[in-house]
Every structure is written in structure tokens, then in C-alpha cells.
Amino acid sequence: MYTFSHLHPLSLLIYYVVILFLTMFHMHPLLLLASACGSISFFCVRNYRHLHRRDLLFPLFVAVLLAVTNPLFSHRGETVLFYLNNNPVTFEAIWYGFAAGVMLASVVLWCRTLQQEMTSDKITHLFGRCLPKAGMLLTTALRFIPHLKRQHSQIHNTMKTLGMYSEDTWFSKVRCSLQEFSILVTDALEGSVEIADSMNARGYQLKKHSHFSMFRFRAIDCFVLLCSIITMILMMIGSHADLFSVYYYPKWTMTRPSAISDWLCVGWMFLFSMLPTLIQIKETIKWTYYKSKI
Amino acid sequence: MKTGIRNGKHSDRQRVCSAISVLLLIAVFLTVGIHCSKYTLAAAVSEQETLSGQIQQTIDAQIQNSFSDTNDLNAQAGTTGGDWFALAVGRYDASLLPADYLAALEQQVSLRYTRDGSLDPTKATEWHRIAMTARALGADPSAFGTDADGNPINLLADGIYNRGYTRPINAQGINGPIFGILTLCACDAEVPDDAFYSMEDLSQLLLDSQLDDGGFSITGTASDADTTAMALCALSALQKHSSSDSSSVADAIDRALVCLSNLQNERGGFSQYNIENTESAAQVVIALCTLGIDPASDERFTKNGISVFESMQTSRLEDHTYTHIPDERSFDTMATNQALCALIAYERYLSGESAFYELSETGLTTSTPTIPADSSTAPARSETPIRAILCIAVVCAALGCILFCLHKKRVRDLFLIIPLALLIILAILFIRIESVDTFESGAEPTASSTISVTLSIDCETILSNMELLDPALREGGYIPEDGILLPKTTFEIPDNSTVYDLLVAAARKYNMQMEYQGSDQNRYGSVYIQGIGHIYEFSCGSLSGWMYLVNNDAVQQGCNLYTLSEGDEVAFRFTCDLGNDLHVKITETP
């Protein structure tokens, strides 16, 4: 089954770069909607076995939080709803906050999927030849947080069996947590020194270090790469032609998309952001169909 | 491997605890929300809302200034000052009047008939005004009060169609026929066949007195705006109620409108005896609303961009009363009464209700308005102690529940909960939410010693740099044609005010958007003006922003650090080139 994670790292990386570009550089509501849909659906399809309600509430929560806090700092819009301590709270500020929240949430979701897709071997394959040290650093940094989470739970359980959490006061709980934290940090530092030594022993420092990689450039990679390049070109042309122009202050105006070509462009962006989901779904259907034939 | 036994199952106690914490949070938000739910989403503050607010303010101010308590208003029943106010308020919200005004009016009528035999020796309009006031408050003017013989008084007969038996109805001037027609149509009364004047007689009297230029006049020689406007109301009433001679009435209306439009001066106002006054503008507003013409936007009655409605509103003082002459400072009862009529007429026009003098739409009631006016409506500030006590009680109750559930009796655990609770209480107490109306009508405190300074705000340099302008500001009228956001206006500000205080007062008074960065956000301790009127720094290129000049001198200090003196001329100017395009000399800080 050749899902999205089986793509060649290069096309994967370029896809992510383009989709993050698309999300972050224009605050256009339709683009934000497309990217949010794409990221949420891809996240769900990728992790449908371990989905938690909090993963889906997270984008909504971030959007609402920013919608509520942006008016506290920005008083720019035209329609004043009420005055809070002599500062106007405007509808445009709330709307801008909401859009920024949606953007933030979709970027975070894309990055979560990136973390799941871009494993260390893919990074090594990409950067091993030209930037070995940088690639190594990136991998080590990216794997640290889940690794630390696992370590912490182990340490916590060990501490409990050793009788650390016997008292029920809040003060002793804080004390025990601080002790756990110091153990965790020491463990991480020791581990990194060990990793460095072992990698040195295995020859990672050598200039001509070769590594095994199983990635082949298949047809689907060409397809994804082509889509990414077309999207990038469309975005540049669109920026030049003010296709994604939207003004939030002082009055929200979104004059484009107006013509059919504008709508086609936005439709393409929407399909592009749904591309990983579609690939995953297509492969799952094919796989299920093949399995049913057995 | 699962993360641990402790977090695996939540005990019932912990569940209750978290439920109460969630409820507490919801209670906090609800308290804040309920306080501002009175002022919810007015995404577009419609004209009607602010107009209603203005009407209410003027009513309250007039009661305060002219009728200091309800006895005083009832004592003026039957006079020009009292009746016009009662008629206007009756057309807006009759419950704001004292319940016994109608009884006082009836008493006055009966008294005058008993004592003098009539309401007035010369003026028929006394009958007209009292009849309309009585009708507006729900009484029947054809049986109002009792005369010396104990018979019911028919105001319509004595004052209008049988007036000719005592004196001609136009003995006092054209006002007689005008208000006679208005009252007859307002009360929708049938003129009996044996009346001295029929409706056609009255309308003929009115049409005959129209002058060559289409206007009407008290003196008979030159048209004046007041009389023409009142005649237009009468003609409009004729059009609605009388079927005869409709074409000549329509023609008369058109000619009168043309004359009225020509009488408007270049400031949008109207004059009488060559003095521009509020009453004339108010009468024109009433007439236009009666005819279904918008006095705030019709081009015939807008000169130099100022409509007659706006011109009338320039006489509005800070305490919501009106002056007689626009530039005066002291209020005038009659001007306020007439302006109130105009405001109410305009409000009725905007909400599609019947015209000001169309009293026949109101039902006849036998009972007088029940709820007496409570002229002082205290603002939300007085609720604050109650609110504070309430939220402290709520928070303490929730704290008690949490502590009870957790079985915590140690003092040490309160160290976490009490600061959190204090934070919530402080947040509730110090967050002050005001609606748009409350903020804009916020009373300026009058200081003992004031100085007079002028302020002007302009963005003329943008006009020569339009290609650099932020595209969001290009349309929508944010950049005025001449670049002047506020022409040179005089302000009375307290002594020792800074330029920043002046700007805040001006922005509040003229409802201009203004955003600033507070003095605590930079190391100079100065307030930085980021934007005025939605024009922000960097809106016109990366070298653009707001600067201020005092007496044509660019001050290099924050605007809250420069104290003003008497007669200073402050100018806030937008620069697109770091100040170089303003061509002013820059002095060092004094």
C-alpha cells in the first residue's frame, strides 16, 4: 500500500512547503478554509485509530481563543460592538482573530502530520548527502519530544513504586514533580552523549558515509511534485494579480474571487490541500478491494 | 504502556471537583456576558437607535431644565411651552408624560371657558394646539372640558369650522387656516353642513395666500421658511384627507417645496428675519418628514454637504437641549420643544410610522397614560456594588464546595485557590463594558477653569501620494476629498490639559476612531497616536504617520507630555515622508 507516507521524501517536503506557504501568506478566508479542511481531514484519515476528541476540538479552541483575545489588543475596525475599559471592541478585530486562529490551527495540524510522515530516515535521505550534520540535528530535535514523554511516564511510574507520592498534600506533589523533572533532564543529557558516542563509532562523522535508502521516485511522486509546482506558480500569479486580496480593517472587503478563473484557482487550491487525504483514501479503497478478493 | 494508574480512573470526588471548576468558569463568563448582553451585537448602529437615544436624552433634558418636576409641567398645561412638549412626547411615547397631564389640560380649558368664555380673544391656534394635544394623548377634542353652562366643549367647532361666528379664522394670520386644517385632518373630524367654514373654504383660504414664489408668509410680503413649512404640513394633510381639488393642492406643494429649497442658506439652515434659527430648521424637518422626504439626505435640502437635519443638530448642546441660534451657548425652551418635534417626526419617518400630525392613527382611549415619567435613569455604575457583592458570594460558595469535595482542611491548600479566586473577582470588577450609546454620550466632566484651544486634523499629504495608500482605505470615504478630517474647531478643555486629552475629547465628541499606544509601552512615557479615523501609521508608505503641531510648530514630544495654554492652535497632520512634506520648522523640546 503506497500511501502518502510512502512518497519520496523530496516530493513530500515540497508538498509541505507549498501547503504551508498557501496557508500562511494570505489571510484569504477561502484559502484558510481549504487548508483547514485539508489538514483536519488528513489528520483524521491518518490517525483514525487513535483519534481523541481533544484533537478535533483543538482547531476550534485556538480559533475561538484568538477571536476573543485579538480585540483586546487591536481596536482597528469600523463596527464597534461595545467599549471595554474605554477601548472599542470591534467586529473586524474579532473576525481577524478568528481567521488568524484558523490559520494557526491548520499550520499546527499540518506540522503534526509532517512529524508523523517525515521520519528520521527520510530526513537523512534528503539531507544526508549535502548537509549531514544539519539533517542529524533536525532528526534528533524532532524525535526528542515524544521520546521525553515516554521517558517521563516511565520515571513517574518508577517513582510511584518507590513510594514518592504517598502524601496527599499539594506541596509534596510539587516537590516530587520537580524531582522527576531533574531526573528526566539528567537522563536526556546522558542519552544524548551516548548517542553521539555511538554514532561516532558507527562512522557518521565521515564525509563519505553512505546509507541505505529504499525510496524510489515513482509516478505518484511525479504527480505530487507537478501539482506542487503548479500550485506554487498559481499562487505567485495570483499574488501578482491581487487574487487573494482581502482587507480586514477598517471594513472587511473581499472582492476576489469574482470571475470564473478566480473560482477555478481557488478550487485547485482546495483540491491541492485535500491531495494527501485523497491519496490515503484511494489507497485504502484499493487495498480493501484487493483484500476482499482473497 | 498506559501512563499510570493514578490518571487512569477519576474518582467521583475529582469528577465533582472538575465539574464545579467548569461551572465556576462558566459563571464568570456569564456574569461578564450578561452585563454586556444588554448591549449585544449592534453590528450596524442604525440611525434609528441613536436617534431614539437622542430623543430620550432631549426629553429628559427638557424635563430637567424647563419642567423641573411634574407639577411644573402640569402647571404649564394649556400653554405653548407645555402643550408642544406634551404633543411631541405623546407622539413618541405617551407613558413618559405624567399621568394627570390630560386632566390638568382639561381643567385649564374648562377654567378659561368659565372665566373668559373662550380660550383666547384673538388666536384660533390656541384651540388647535390644545385639540391636537388632547387627541395625541387619547382624548376626544369634540368633547373636552365643560363650559360655564355645564355643556361639553367642542374644541374643533369653536376653534375651526365655527370660528368665523366669533372672528375670522385668519384674523391672526395665515397660521389660523394652517393649523385649523391640520387639526381637522389630524382628528379626522367630519365638518357638519351648517358650519361657517367647510373644508373647501379652509383649503381655499390656504391656497389663496400662497405667494408668487410658492412660499407662505406671516407678514404677507416675503416668504419665510417657518410658515412655508407649516403650510406644507397642512397641504399634505389636505392631500391625504380631502378628496377635492387634489391637483391644485399637489401643485401648491411642489411650488412650496421649490421655494423652501431656495430659502435654504449655504450652511444648510433657515432664517427668519435674516437670523438663522433652530425653529425654522425644525419646522422644515417636520414638513419634509410629513411629505415623505428624507431631511438628512435629499439633495434639494442639502447645501454644501450640510442637510437641514444636520444644520438643526448643530444647535444641539452637550446637555441635549437646543439653542435658539446655532452658535449660542444657552438653551431655549421653544427651540428645544420644536427640535424635539422634529426629531420625533424624523424617527417616525425612518421607522415608517405615520407622520407627526397624523393623529387619527392613534386610537381614542378613555384612560390617560398610567405610568408617570421617571426622569432619572441611573446608569449601570450604581449596579457595581451589587455586582461585586454578588460575584464575591458566588466565588466563595464555589470555593466552599470545592474544598468540601476535596476534603481539604489544610490551610496550605488555600494558597493556590485563594489567589485564583481573587484574580477572578478582580477581573469581574475591573472590566467595564459600555455600549456604543453609553460611551458616545458619556458626560464630559465640567472643570472649574477651562481654556479655549483649537484643534484641526487633516491628511492632505495623502492626496498627493494616493498610489502609496493602503488599498483598504481607497474606497469607503476614509480619505475626505479635501483631506480634512476635522476643520479648525474650538474646544473648551480643563486647565492643564495635554494635547492627548484634547484629542481624546475631540474623538469622543465627533465620534472619530482613534487608536493610541499607551504611555506605559515605551521608555519615554509618551502616548503614540497610531491612527485617527482609520488612517494608521504606514497606511501611505513606510514613512507615513501622524504628527502634531502646536501653533505651526512640530513638537518633538509625545502628545501627553505637552501642556496646552490658552489660545493654542493644535493641528494633527498626517505625513507621508517622516515630516518633510509638512514643511514646518522643528524645534527642540521646550
Interface residues (C-beta under 8 A of the other chain):
Chain A: H75 R76 E78 T79 V80 L81 F82 Y83 L84 N85 N86 P88 F91 S153 H156 N157 K160 Y165 T169 W170 F171 S245 Y247 Y248 Y249 P250 K251 T253
Chain B: M1 T3 G4 I5 R6 C36 Y39 T40 L41 A42 A43 A44 V45 R410 R412 D413 L416 F430 I431 R432 I433 E434 S435 V436 T438 F439 P471 A472 L473 G476 Y478 Q513 E515 G531 H534 Y536
